[in-house]
Amino acid sequence: MKGVLAITSAPGKVILLGEHAVVFGQPAIAAAVNLRLHCRVATASTTTLNGAGLSPSAHPYVHHIVQACGLRENLAIDTRSEIPSGSGLGSSAAVCVALVSALVSRAHAIDPQEVAAKAYLTEAEVQGRASPTDTSVSTHGQGILVDRSEKADLLWSISRGGQQWFIHHCPMPKLSLVVGYTGVNAPTGPLVAKVKRFYDRTVFARDIVREIGQLTEEGLTRLKANDAVGLGQLMTKDHRLLAVLGVSSKELDRLVEGCLPFSYGAKLTGAGGGGSMIALTDSPDKVSEVIKRRGGIPYKVKLGEPGVRLEKE
């Protein structure tokens, strides 16, 4: 392969509080984790992804980005991911962020705001409805607060469809977190659409979404105080509310319930329906063992990892 244009990497993420509700203007808190997706882009005789022809049905995110960037040259795009696909850990966001960064940076400096906006619009187009949470935290790294109004430590704002989100830097204390991957892949789009239908039809669902928003606001206070006990309690309550919205699953509930005796709190993370849960704990080995016994795959992760970056060969 000749003519390497750029090599980038972007982190996966966990959402501590606020998934799904953030789509409707409520706040969310997310953190980058030390699982990364690596992307290498080079000129080529035909456009490929990992050696195969690029297809809009098989590779919707990559195909959309290549088309949106209006590139006239053929590209060989190669990715290598430490993030399980469909795990709720931001694999699609990391693909979008890493590829957009490779195409717009061309081995020069990355403009985080431009990358976050272009990557978000790709997810929104492909999924039908999305918030900029995943793409923003993959771009910025560390931790972010997504809110409907501007606060201190503003990074950028993103608008679409009459909705505006303000993305802020959110410092991450050293918390011990274990991810439990169910092994069940659940596409984000249908789950977001399911919650939207519930939200539009019933006051009950709208009340739940508002309550998740209130939990998230309290969670920000707990996070700043490094109050693991309080934060964990809010995480568990958030899981119960997300389950009422219909986005949990028996696999997720089984892992969450198993981890609670050894954790400050536990909840699903991401879209739900499968994917992953997270447990806030001082006993990561015990929690990992429980996750294994209950059929999941544990990942001990570090929070607050760096965002997208240019890499060397």
C-alpha positions as protocol buffer text, in pm:
chain_id: "A"
residue {
  index: 1
  type: MET
  ca { x: 0 y: 0 z: 0 }
}
residue {
  index: 2
  type: LYS
  ca { x: 137 y: 341 z: -99 }
}
residue {
  index: 3
  type: GLY
  ca { x: 52 y: 700 z: -33 }
}
residue {
  index: 4
  type: VAL
  ca { x: -45 y: 689 z: 333 }
}
residue {
  index: 5
  type: LEU
  ca { x: -257 y: 997 z: 406 }
}
residue {
  index: 6
  type: ALA
  ca { x: -305 y: 961 z: 780 }
}
residue {
  index: 7
  type: ILE
  ca { x: -314 y: 716 z: 1069 }
}
residue {
  index: 8
  type: THR
  ca { x: -546 y: 793 z: 1359 }
}
residue {
  index: 9
  type: SER
  ca { x: -698 y: 632 z: 1664 }
}
residue {
  index: 10
  type: ALA
  ca { x: -1007 y: 717 z: 1870 }
}
residue {
  index: 11
  type: PRO
  ca { x: -1132 y: 579 z: 2203 }
}
residue {
  index: 12
  type: GLY
  ca { x: -1446 y: 394 z: 2293 }
}
residue {
  index: 13
  type: LYS
  ca { x: -1666 y: 523 z: 2570 }
}
residue {
  index: 14
  type: VAL
  ca { x: -1903 y: 448 z: 2854 }
}
residue {
  index: 15
  type: ILE
  ca { x: -2204 y: 657 z: 2948 }
}
residue {
  index: 16
  type: LEU
  ca { x: -2221 y: 695 z: 3324 }
}
residue {
  index: 17
  type: LEU
  ca { x: -2565 y: 856 z: 3325 }
}
residue {
  index: 18
  type: GLY
  ca { x: -2820 y: 988 z: 3079 }
}
residue {
  index: 19
  type: GLU
  ca { x: -2830 y: 768 z: 2768 }
}
residue {
  index: 20
  type: HIS
  ca { x: -3152 y: 787 z: 2564 }
}
residue {
  index: 21
  type: ALA
  ca { x: -3275 y: 1085 z: 2768 }
}
residue {
  index: 22
  type: VAL
  ca { x: -2999 y: 1298 z: 2610 }
}
residue {
  index: 23
  type: VAL
  ca { x: -3168 y: 1257 z: 2269 }
}
residue {
  index: 24
  type: PHE
  ca { x: -3459 y: 1459 z: 2413 }
}
residue {
  index: 25
  type: GLY
  ca { x: -3247 y: 1741 z: 2552 }
}
residue {
  index: 26
  type: GLN
  ca { x: -3163 y: 1599 z: 2894 }
}
residue {
  index: 27
  type: PRO
  ca { x: -2800 y: 1596 z: 3017 }
}
residue {
  index: 28
  type: ALA
  ca { x: -2563 y: 1302 z: 2989 }
}
residue {
  index: 29
  type: ILE
  ca { x: -2220 y: 1222 z: 3132 }
}
residue {
  index: 30
  type: ALA
  ca { x: -1976 y: 1010 z: 2931 }
}
residue {
  index: 31
  type: ALA
  ca { x: -1612 y: 911 z: 2963 }
}
residue {
  index: 32
  type: ALA
  ca { x: -1352 y: 782 z: 2718 }
}
residue {
  index: 33
  type: VAL
  ca { x: -1205 y: 439 z: 2796 }
}
residue {
  index: 34
  type: ASN
  ca { x: -875 y: 274 z: 2710 }
}
residue {
  index: 35
  type: LEU
  ca { x: -1016 y: 64 z: 2424 }
}
residue {
  index: 36
  type: ARG
  ca { x: -932 y: 224 z: 2090 }
}
residue {
  index: 37
  type: LEU
  ca { x: -1010 y: 195 z: 1722 }
}
residue {
  index: 38
  type: HIS
  ca { x: -716 y: 246 z: 1486 }
}
residue {
  index: 39
  type: CYS
  ca { x: -762 y: 376 z: 1131 }
}
residue {
  index: 40
  type: ARG
  ca { x: -514 y: 392 z: 842 }
}
residue {
  index: 41
  type: VAL
  ca { x: -601 y: 567 z: 515 }
}
residue {
  index: 42
  type: ALA
  ca { x: -394 y: 550 z: 197 }
}
residue {
  index: 43
  type: THR
  ca { x: -444 y: 623 z: -171 }
}
residue {
  index: 44
  type: ALA
  ca { x: -524 y: 315 z: -378 }
}
residue {
  index: 45
  type: SER
  ca { x: -648 y: 198 z: -720 }
}
residue {
  index: 46
  type: THR
  ca { x: -997 y: 128 z: -579 }
}
residue {
  index: 47
  type: THR
  ca { x: -1176 y: 222 z: -258 }
}
residue {
  index: 48
  type: THR
  ca { x: -1182 y: -58 z: 0 }
}
residue {
  index: 49
  type: LEU
  ca { x: -1244 y: -114 z: 368 }
}
residue {
  index: 50
  type: ASN
  ca { x: -1017 y: -376 z: 520 }
}
residue {
  index: 51
  type: GLY
  ca { x: -955 y: -517 z: 175 }
}
residue {
  index: 52
  type: ALA
  ca { x: -1321 y: -547 z: 69 }
}
residue {
  index: 53
  type: GLY
  ca { x: -1521 y: -324 z: -162 }
}
residue {
  index: 54
  type: LEU
  ca { x: -1703 y: -43 z: 15 }
}
residue {
  index: 55
  type: SER
  ca { x: -2078 y: -105 z: 41 }
}
residue {
  index: 56
  type: PRO
  ca { x: -2345 y: 138 z: 171 }
}
residue {
  index: 57
  type: SER
  ca { x: -2542 y: -151 z: 322 }
}
residue {
  index: 58
  type: ALA
  ca { x: -2250 y: -337 z: 479 }
}
residue {
  index: 59
  type: HIS
  ca { x: -2045 y: -29 z: 577 }
}
residue {
  index: 60
  type: PRO
  ca { x: -2298 y: 255 z: 622 }
}
residue {
  index: 61
  type: TYR
  ca { x: -2085 y: 479 z: 844 }
}
residue {
  index: 62
  type: VAL
  ca { x: -1769 y: 460 z: 636 }
}
residue {
  index: 63
  type: HIS
  ca { x: -1960 y: 489 z: 308 }
}
residue {
  index: 64
  type: HIS
  ca { x: -2145 y: 798 z: 431 }
}
residue {
  index: 65
  type: ILE
  ca { x: -1824 y: 969 z: 544 }
}
residue {
  index: 66
  type: VAL
  ca { x: -1643 y: 901 z: 216 }
}
residue {
  index: 67
  type: GLN
  ca { x: -1941 y: 1035 z: 18 }
}
residue {
  index: 68
  type: ALA
  ca { x: -1993 y: 1338 z: 246 }
}
residue {
  index: 69
  type: CYS
  ca { x: -1628 y: 1438 z: 219 }
}
residue {
  index: 70
  type: GLY
  ca { x: -1662 y: 1448 z: -162 }
}
residue {
  index: 71
  type: LEU
  ca { x: -1335 y: 1267 z: -217 }
}
residue {
  index: 72
  type: ARG
  ca { x: -1241 y: 1201 z: -579 }
}
residue {
  index: 73
  type: GLU
  ca { x: -946 y: 974 z: -510 }
}
residue {
  index: 74
  type: ASN
  ca { x: -973 y: 606 z: -428 }
}
residue {
  index: 75
  type: LEU
  ca { x: -876 y: 505 z: -77 }
}
residue {
  index: 76
  type: ALA
  ca { x: -767 y: 195 z: 105 }
}
residue {
  index: 77
  type: ILE
  ca { x: -917 y: 228 z: 454 }
}
residue {
  index: 78
  type: ASP
  ca { x: -799 y: -17 z: 716 }
}
residue {
  index: 79
  type: THR
  ca { x: -932 y: -36 z: 1070 }
}
residue {
  index: 80
  type: ARG
  ca { x: -833 y: -236 z: 1375 }
}
residue {
  index: 81
  type: SER
  ca { x: -1054 y: -218 z: 1681 }
}
residue {
  index: 82
  type: GLU
  ca { x: -1014 y: -310 z: 2046 }
}
residue {
  index: 83
  type: ILE
  ca { x: -1383 y: -218 z: 2094 }
}
residue {
  index: 84
  type: PRO
  ca { x: -1633 y: -503 z: 2043 }
}
residue {
  index: 85
  type: SER
  ca { x: -1881 y: -414 z: 1767 }
}
residue {
  index: 86
  type: GLY
  ca { x: -2236 y: -359 z: 1892 }
}
residue {
  index: 87
  type: SER
  ca { x: -2117 y: -361 z: 2251 }
}
residue {
  index: 88
  type: GLY
  ca { x: -2255 y: -22 z: 2352 }
}
residue {
  index: 89
  type: LEU
  ca { x: -1899 y: 104 z: 2398 }
}
residue {
  index: 90
  type: GLY
  ca { x: -1904 y: 349 z: 2108 }
}
residue {
  index: 91
  type: SER
  ca { x: -1754 y: 142 z: 1829 }
}
residue {
  index: 92
  type: SER
  ca { x: -1947 y: 322 z: 1553 }
}
residue {
  index: 93
  type: ALA
  ca { x: -1861 y: 663 z: 1700 }
}
residue {
  index: 94
  type: ALA
  ca { x: -1492 y: 569 z: 1717 }
}
residue {
  index: 95
  type: VAL
  ca { x: -1501 y: 458 z: 1351 }
}
residue {
  index: 96
  type: CYS
  ca { x: -1661 y: 788 z: 1249 }
}
residue {
  index: 97
  type: VAL
  ca { x: -1425 y: 1003 z: 1456 }
}
residue {
  index: 98
  type: ALA
  ca { x: -1108 y: 819 z: 1353 }
}
residue {
  index: 99
  type: LEU
  ca { x: -1198 y: 818 z: 982 }
}
residue {
  index: 100
  type: VAL
  ca { x: -1318 y: 1179 z: 970 }
}
residue {
  index: 101
  type: SER
  ca { x: -997 y: 1283 z: 1147 }
}
residue {
  index: 102
  type: ALA
  ca { x: -786 y: 1091 z: 897 }
}
residue {
  index: 103
  type: LEU
  ca { x: -964 y: 1247 z: 599 }
}
residue {
  index: 104
  type: VAL
  ca { x: -982 y: 1608 z: 715 }
}
residue {
  index: 105
  type: SER
  ca { x: -646 y: 1625 z: 891 }
}
residue {
  index: 106
  type: ARG
  ca { x: -432 y: 1472 z: 616 }
}
residue {
  index: 107
  type: ALA
  ca { x: -150 y: 1429 z: 869 }
}
residue {
  index: 108
  type: HIS
  ca { x: -188 y: 1784 z: 997 }
}
residue {
  index: 109
  type: ALA
  ca { x: -353 y: 1913 z: 1313 }
}
residue {
  index: 110
  type: ILE
  ca { x: -700 y: 1782 z: 1405 }
}
residue {
  index: 111
  type: ASP
  ca { x: -981 y: 2036 z: 1457 }
}
residue {
  index: 112
  type: PRO
  ca { x: -1186 y: 1867 z: 1734 }
}
residue {
  index: 113
  type: GLN
  ca { x: -1501 y: 2071 z: 1680 }
}
residue {
  index: 114
  type: GLU
  ca { x: -1506 y: 1998 z: 1306 }
}
residue {
  index: 115
  type: VAL
  ca { x: -1443 y: 1627 z: 1364 }
}
residue {
  index: 116
  type: ALA
  ca { x: -1710 y: 1599 z: 1635 }
}
residue {
  index: 117
  type: ALA
  ca { x: -1970 y: 1772 z: 1417 }
}
residue {
  index: 118
  type: LYS
  ca { x: -1899 y: 1569 z: 1101 }
}
residue {
  index: 119
  type: ALA
  ca { x: -1886 y: 1241 z: 1294 }
}
residue {
  index: 120
  type: TYR
  ca { x: -2212 y: 1320 z: 1474 }
}
residue {
  index: 121
  type: LEU
  ca { x: -2394 y: 1405 z: 1151 }
}
residue {
  index: 122
  type: THR
  ca { x: -2284 y: 1071 z: 1011 }
}
residue {
  index: 123
  type: GLU
  ca { x: -2425 y: 881 z: 1310 }
}
residue {
  index: 124
  type: ALA
  ca { x: -2747 y: 1083 z: 1296 }
}
residue {
  index: 125
  type: GLU
  ca { x: -2793 y: 1012 z: 924 }
}
residue {
  index: 126
  type: VAL
  ca { x: -2721 y: 641 z: 954 }
}
residue {
  index: 127
  type: GLN
  ca { x: -2915 y: 579 z: 1276 }
}
residue {
  index: 128
  type: GLY
  ca { x: -3201 y: 816 z: 1198 }
}
residue {
  index: 129
  type: ARG
  ca { x: -3182 y: 987 z: 1538 }
}
residue {
  index: 130
  type: ALA
  ca { x: -2884 y: 1034 z: 1768 }
}
residue {
  index: 131
  type: SER
  ca { x: -2719 y: 1266 z: 2017 }
}
residue {
  index: 132
  type: PRO
  ca { x: -2360 y: 1391 z: 1980 }
}
residue {
  index: 133
  type: THR
  ca { x: -2256 y: 1224 z: 2306 }
}
residue {
  index: 134
  type: ASP
  ca { x: -2058 y: 930 z: 2169 }
}
residue {
  index: 135
  type: THR
  ca { x: -1882 y: 1117 z: 1890 }
}
residue {
  index: 136
  type: SER
  ca { x: -1799 y: 1411 z: 2117 }
}
residue {
  index: 137
  type: VAL
  ca { x: -1641 y: 1201 z: 2389 }
}
residue {
  index: 138
  type: SER
  ca { x: -1449 y: 996 z: 2132 }
}
residue {
  index: 139
  type: THR
  ca { x: -1319 y: 1321 z: 1985 }
}
residue {
  index: 140
  type: HIS
  ca { x: -1240 y: 1506 z: 2308 }
}
residue {
  index: 141
  type: GLY
  ca { x: -1153 y: 1208 z: 2527 }
}
residue {
  index: 142
  type: GLN
  ca { x: -1140 y: 1238 z: 2905 }
}
residue {
  index: 143
  type: GLY
  ca { x: -1498 y: 1310 z: 3014 }
}
residue {
  index: 144
  type: ILE
  ca { x: -1782 y: 1522 z: 2884 }
}
residue {
  index: 145
  type: LEU
  ca { x: -2112 y: 1665 z: 3001 }
}
residue {
  index: 146
  type: VAL
  ca { x: -2374 y: 1709 z: 2729 }
}
residue {
  index: 147
  type: ASP
  ca { x: -2644 y: 1957 z: 2825 }
}
residue {
  index: 148
  type: ARG
  ca { x: -2918 y: 2173 z: 2676 }
}
residue {
  index: 149
  type: SER
  ca { x: -2763 y: 2496 z: 2808 }
}
residue {
  index: 150
  type: GLU
  ca { x: -2415 y: 2642 z: 2820 }
}
residue {
  index: 151
  type: LYS
  ca { x: -2214 y: 2594 z: 3139 }
}
residue {
  index: 152
  type: ALA
  ca { x: -1851 y: 2632 z: 3242 }
}
residue {
  index: 153
  type: ASP
  ca { x: -1584 y: 2445 z: 3046 }
}
residue {
  index: 154
  type: LEU
  ca { x: -1775 y: 2459 z: 2717 }
}
residue {
  index: 155
  type: LEU
  ca { x: -1599 y: 2276 z: 2433 }
}
residue {
  index: 156
  type: TRP
  ca { x: -1848 y: 2327 z: 2146 }
}
residue {
  index: 157
  type: SER
  ca { x: -2215 y: 2309 z: 2059 }
}
residue {
  index: 158
  type: ILE
  ca { x: -2388 y: 2102 z: 1792 }
}
residue {
  index: 159
  type: SER
  ca { x: -2735 y: 2153 z: 1640 }
}
residue {
  index: 160
  type: ARG
  ca { x: -2966 y: 1936 z: 1432 }
}
residue {
  index: 161
  type: GLY
  ca { x: -3339 y: 1916 z: 1375 }
}
residue {
  index: 162
  type: GLY
  ca { x: -3421 y: 2205 z: 1606 }
}
residue {
  index: 163
  type: GLN
  ca { x: -3223 y: 2052 z: 1892 }
}
residue {
  index: 164
  type: GLN
  ca { x: -2901 y: 2205 z: 2027 }
}
residue {
  index: 165
  type: TRP
  ca { x: -2652 y: 2034 z: 2255 }
}
residue {
  index: 166
  type: PHE
  ca { x: -2371 y: 2200 z: 2449 }
}
residue {
  index: 167
  type: ILE
  ca { x: -2068 y: 1979 z: 2507 }
}
residue {
  index: 168
  type: HIS
  ca { x: -1853 y: 2054 z: 2810 }
}
residue {
  index: 169
  type: HIS
  ca { x: -1531 y: 1914 z: 2950 }
}
residue {
  index: 170
  type: CYS
  ca { x: -1604 y: 1702 z: 3259 }
}
residue {
  index: 171
  type: PRO
  ca { x: -1305 y: 1600 z: 3476 }
}
residue {
  index: 172
  type: MET
  ca { x: -1300 y: 1230 z: 3559 }
}
residue {
  index: 173
  type: PRO
  ca { x: -1181 y: 1119 z: 3904 }
}
residue {
  index: 174
  type: LYS
  ca { x: -999 y: 787 z: 3931 }
}
residue {
  index: 175
  type: LEU
  ca { x: -1289 y: 545 z: 3945 }
}
residue {
  index: 176
  type: SER
  ca { x: -1264 y: 167 z: 3919 }
}
residue {
  index: 177
  type: LEU
  ca { x: -1505 y: 49 z: 3652 }
}
residue {
  index: 178
  type: VAL
  ca { x: -1570 y: -294 z: 3503 }
}
residue {
  index: 179
  type: VAL
  ca { x: -1756 y: -339 z: 3175 }
}
residue {
  index: 180
  type: GLY
  ca { x: -1961 y: -652 z: 3126 }
}
residue {
  index: 181
  type: TYR
  ca { x: -2023 y: -730 z: 2758 }
}
residue {
  index: 182
  type: THR
  ca { x: -2324 y: -957 z: 2705 }
}
residue {
  index: 183
  type: GLY
  ca { x: -2204 y: -1076 z: 2365 }
}
residue {
  index: 184
  type: VAL
  ca { x: -2542 y: -971 z: 2222 }
}
residue {
  index: 185
  type: ASN
  ca { x: -2508 y: -712 z: 1945 }
}
residue {
  index: 186
  type: ALA
  ca { x: -2791 y: -459 z: 1945 }
}
residue {
  index: 187
  type: PRO
  ca { x: -2805 y: -190 z: 1672 }
}
residue {
  index: 188
  type: THR
  ca { x: -2856 y: 158 z: 1816 }
}
residue {
  index: 189
  type: GLY
  ca { x: -3103 y: 294 z: 1561 }
}
residue {
  index: 190
  type: PRO
  ca { x: -3402 y: 66 z: 1633 }
}
residue {
  index: 191
  type: LEU
  ca { x: -3365 y: 113 z: 2010 }
}
residue {
  index: 192
  type: VAL
  ca { x: -3356 y: 492 z: 1979 }
}
residue {
  index: 193
  type: ALA
  ca { x: -3663 y: 476 z: 1753 }
}
residue {
  index: 194
  type: LYS
  ca { x: -3843 y: 253 z: 2005 }
}
residue {
  index: 195
  type: VAL
  ca { x: -3788 y: 503 z: 2287 }
}
residue {
  index: 196
  type: LYS
  ca { x: -3897 y: 788 z: 2058 }
}
residue {
  index: 197
  type: ARG
  ca { x: -4230 y: 616 z: 1988 }
}
residue {
  index: 198
  type: PHE
  ca { x: -4285 y: 555 z: 2361 }
}
residue {
  index: 199
  type: TYR
  ca { x: -4190 y: 915 z: 2441 }
}
residue {
  index: 200
  type: ASP
  ca { x: -4424 y: 1060 z: 2178 }
}
residue {
  index: 201
  type: ARG
  ca { x: -4720 y: 845 z: 2285 }
}
residue {
  index: 202
  type: THR
  ca { x: -4714 y: 869 z: 2665 }
}
residue {
  index: 203
  type: VAL
  ca { x: -4670 y: 1123 z: 2942 }
}
residue {
  index: 204
  type: PHE
  ca { x: -4529 y: 836 z: 3150 }
}
residue {
  index: 205
  type: ALA
  ca { x: -4228 y: 796 z: 2921 }
}
residue {
  index: 206
  type: ARG
  ca { x: -4169 y: 1170 z: 2913 }
}
residue {
  index: 207
  type: ASP
  ca { x: -4170 y: 1174 z: 3294 }
}
residue {
  index: 208
  type: ILE
  ca { x: -3911 y: 894 z: 3301 }
}
residue {
  index: 209
  type: VAL
  ca { x: -3688 y: 1085 z: 3060 }
}
residue {
  index: 210
  type: ARG
  ca { x: -3709 y: 1394 z: 3280 }
}
residue {
  index: 211
  type: GLU
  ca { x: -3627 y: 1187 z: 3588 }
}
residue {
  index: 212
  type: ILE
  ca { x: -3318 y: 1045 z: 3416 }
}
residue {
  index: 213
  type: GLY
  ca { x: -3215 y: 1403 z: 3345 }
}
residue {
  index: 214
  type: GLN
  ca { x: -3253 y: 1493 z: 3712 }
}
residue {
  index: 215
  type: LEU
  ca { x: -3046 y: 1190 z: 3813 }
}
residue {
  index: 216
  type: THR
  ca { x: -2773 y: 1298 z: 3574 }
}
residue {
  index: 217
  type: GLU
  ca { x: -2760 y: 1649 z: 3719 }
}
residue {
  index: 218
  type: GLU
  ca { x: -2723 y: 1503 z: 4068 }
}
residue {
  index: 219
  type: GLY
  ca { x: -2465 y: 1260 z: 3933 }
}
residue {
  index: 220
  type: LEU
  ca { x: -2250 y: 1549 z: 3813 }
}
residue {
  index: 221
  type: THR
  ca { x: -2239 y: 1680 z: 4170 }
}
residue {
  index: 222
  type: ARG
  ca { x: -2146 y: 1335 z: 4302 }
}
residue {
  index: 223
  type: LEU
  ca { x: -1879 y: 1296 z: 4037 }
}
residue {
  index: 224
  type: LYS
  ca { x: -1718 y: 1630 z: 4120 }
}
residue {
  index: 225
  type: ALA
  ca { x: -1715 y: 1531 z: 4489 }
}
residue {
  index: 226
  type: ASN
  ca { x: -1561 y: 1190 z: 4400 }
}
residue {
  index: 227
  type: ASP
  ca { x: -1857 y: 1033 z: 4584 }
}
residue {
  index: 228
  type: ALA
  ca { x: -1854 y: 676 z: 4455 }
}
residue {
  index: 229
  type: VAL
  ca { x: -2133 y: 566 z: 4687 }
}
residue {
  index: 230
  type: GLY
  ca { x: -2372 y: 839 z: 4575 }
}
residue {
  index: 231
  type: LEU
  ca { x: -2280 y: 802 z: 4210 }
}
residue {
  index: 232
  type: GLY
  ca { x: -2327 y: 426 z: 4222 }
}
residue {
  index: 233
  type: GLN
  ca { x: -2673 y: 459 z: 4373 }
}
residue {
  index: 234
  type: LEU
  ca { x: -2774 y: 694 z: 4094 }
}
residue {
  index: 235
  type: MET
  ca { x: -2635 y: 456 z: 3831 }
}
residue {
  index: 236
  type: THR
  ca { x: -2845 y: 169 z: 3964 }
}
residue {
  index: 237
  type: LYS
  ca { x: -3157 y: 386 z: 3972 }
}
residue {
  index: 238
  type: ASP
  ca { x: -3085 y: 498 z: 3617 }
}
residue {
  index: 239
  type: HIS
  ca { x: -3071 y: 134 z: 3506 }
}
residue {
  index: 240
  type: ARG
  ca { x: -3414 y: 69 z: 3655 }
}
residue {
  index: 241
  type: LEU
  ca { x: -3558 y: 367 z: 3467 }
}
residue {
  index: 242
  type: LEU
  ca { x: -3395 y: 262 z: 3140 }
}
residue {
  index: 243
  type: ALA
  ca { x: -3543 y: -85 z: 3189 }
}
residue {
  index: 244
  type: VAL
  ca { x: -3890 y: 73 z: 3220 }
}
residue {
  index: 245
  type: LEU
  ca { x: -3823 y: 253 z: 2890 }
}
residue {
  index: 246
  type: GLY
  ca { x: -3773 y: -93 z: 2740 }
}
residue {
  index: 247
  type: VAL
  ca { x: -3404 y: -79 z: 2650 }
}
residue {
  index: 248
  type: SER
  ca { x: -3262 y: -333 z: 2895 }
}
residue {
  index: 249
  type: SER
  ca { x: -3258 y: -708 z: 2832 }
}
residue {
  index: 250
  type: LYS
  ca { x: -3250 y: -1027 z: 3036 }
}
residue {
  index: 251
  type: GLU
  ca { x: -2877 y: -1058 z: 2968 }
}
residue {
  index: 252
  type: LEU
  ca { x: -2808 y: -704 z: 3091 }
}
residue {
  index: 253
  type: ASP
  ca { x: -3031 y: -743 z: 3396 }
}
residue {
  index: 254
  type: ARG
  ca { x: -2861 y: -1070 z: 3484 }
}
residue {
  index: 255
  type: LEU
  ca { x: -2517 y: -908 z: 3480 }
}
residue {
  index: 256
  type: VAL
  ca { x: -2632 y: -595 z: 3667 }
}
residue {
  index: 257
  type: GLU
  ca { x: -2801 y: -793 z: 3945 }
}
residue {
  index: 258
  type: GLY
  ca { x: -2500 y: -1023 z: 3980 }
}
residue {
  index: 259
  type: CYS
  ca { x: -2257 y: -733 z: 4013 }
}
residue {
  index: 260
  type: LEU
  ca { x: -2453 y: -522 z: 4261 }
}
residue {
  index: 261
  type: PRO
  ca { x: -2343 y: -709 z: 4579 }
}
residue {
  index: 262
  type: PHE
  ca { x: -1980 y: -620 z: 4494 }
}
residue {
  index: 263
  type: SER
  ca { x: -2040 y: -271 z: 4351 }
}
residue {
  index: 264
  type: TYR
  ca { x: -2147 y: 80 z: 4445 }
}
residue {
  index: 265
  type: GLY
  ca { x: -2384 y: 61 z: 4149 }
}
residue {
  index: 266
  type: ALA
  ca { x: -2434 y: -92 z: 3807 }
}
residue {
  index: 267
  type: LYS
  ca { x: -2627 y: -15 z: 3491 }
}
residue {
  index: 268
  type: LEU
  ca { x: -2645 y: -73 z: 3120 }
}
residue {
  index: 269
  type: THR
  ca { x: -2434 y: 163 z: 2910 }
}
residue {
  index: 270
  type: GLY
  ca { x: -2516 y: 281 z: 2560 }
}
residue {
  index: 271
  type: ALA
  ca { x: -2829 y: 199 z: 2363 }
}
residue {
  index: 272
  type: GLY
  ca { x: -2907 y: -123 z: 2553 }
}
residue {
  index: 273
  type: GLY
  ca { x: -3098 y: -421 z: 2417 }
}
residue {
  index: 274
  type: GLY
  ca { x: -2779 y: -621 z: 2469 }
}
residue {
  index: 275
  type: GLY
  ca { x: -2437 y: -467 z: 2443 }
}
residue {
  index: 276
  type: SER
  ca { x: -2274 y: -389 z: 2778 }
}
residue {
  index: 277
  type: MET
  ca { x: -2328 y: -289 z: 3138 }
}
residue {
  index: 278
  type: ILE
  ca { x: -2089 y: -115 z: 3376 }
}
residue {
  index: 279
  type: ALA
  ca { x: -2022 y: -163 z: 3746 }
}
residue {
  index: 280
  type: LEU
  ca { x: -1861 y: 97 z: 3971 }
}
residue {
  index: 281
  type: THR
  ca { x: -1660 y: -106 z: 4219 }
}
residue {
  index: 282
  type: ASP
  ca { x: -1360 y: -137 z: 4446 }
}
residue {
  index: 283
  type: SER
  ca { x: -1357 y: -513 z: 4379 }
}
residue {
  index: 284
  type: PRO
  ca { x: -1292 y: -540 z: 4005 }
}
residue {
  index: 285
  type: ASP
  ca { x: -1166 y: -899 z: 4028 }
}
residue {
  index: 286
  type: LYS
  ca { x: -1482 y: -1019 z: 4205 }
}
residue {
  index: 287
  type: VAL
  ca { x: -1704 y: -830 z: 3964 }
}
residue {
  index: 288
  type: SER
  ca { x: -1515 y: -969 z: 3665 }
}
residue {
  index: 289
  type: GLU
  ca { x: -1560 y: -1322 z: 3800 }
}
residue {
  index: 290
  type: VAL
  ca { x: -1935 y: -1269 z: 3843 }
}
residue {
  index: 291
  type: ILE
  ca { x: -1964 y: -1139 z: 3488 }
}
residue {
  index: 292
  type: LYS
  ca { x: -1782 y: -1447 z: 3357 }
}
residue {
  index: 293
  type: ARG
  ca { x: -2002 y: -1685 z: 3559 }
}
residue {
  index: 294
  type: ARG
  ca { x: -2312 y: -1518 z: 3424 }
}
residue {
  index: 295
  type: GLY
  ca { x: -2204 y: -1553 z: 3063 }
}
residue {
  index: 296
  type: GLY
  ca { x: -2055 y: -1210 z: 3000 }
}
residue {
  index: 297
  type: ILE
  ca { x: -1712 y: -1088 z: 2899 }
}
residue {
  index: 298
  type: PRO
  ca { x: -1548 y: -852 z: 3151 }
}
residue {
  index: 299
  type: TYR
  ca { x: -1324 y: -557 z: 3068 }
}
residue {
  index: 300
  type: LYS
  ca { x: -1147 y: -365 z: 3342 }
}
residue {
  index: 301
  type: VAL
  ca { x: -1125 y: -18 z: 3192 }
}
residue {
  index: 302
  type: LYS
  ca { x: -959 y: 311 z: 3268 }
}
residue {
  index: 303
  type: LEU
  ca { x: -1169 y: 627 z: 3242 }
}
residue {
  index: 304
  type: GLY
  ca { x: -1065 y: 967 z: 3113 }
}
residue {
  index: 305
  type: GLU
  ca { x: -842 y: 841 z: 2832 }
}
residue {
  index: 306
  type: PRO
  ca { x: -714 y: 1070 z: 2553 }
}
residue {
  index: 307
  type: GLY
  ca { x: -941 y: 1152 z: 2259 }
}
residue {
  index: 308
  type: VAL
  ca { x: -874 y: 1115 z: 1888 }
}
residue {
  index: 309
  type: ARG
  ca { x: -514 y: 1159 z: 1785 }
}
residue {
  index: 310
  type: LEU
  ca { x: -280 y: 1124 z: 1492 }
}
residue {
  index: 311
  type: GLU
  ca { x: -51 y: 822 z: 1509 }
}
residue {
  index: 312
  type: LYS
  ca { x: 277 y: 732 z: 1344 }
}
residue {
  index: 313
  type: GLU
  ca { x: 350 y: 425 z: 1131 }
}
